[in-house]
């Protein structure tokens, strides 16, 4: 989180980044912080399904 915005709370940065992923059509399934290995970092696991191609 501090790599993206060092002035904001990590939870706020995580939420904003998840919103960006949702806007890009990723469906978040799980969010895990990387504590105690990396402070103020998280990983988001999700599913992305590209739109189906129309059969011509």
PyMOL commands that set and color helices and strands:
alter all, ss='L'
color gray80, all
select helices_A, chain A and resi 10-23
alter helices_A, ss='H'
color red, helices_A
select strands_A, chain A and resi 26-33+42-48
alter strands_A, ss='S'
color yellow, strands_A
deselect
rebuild
show_as cartoon
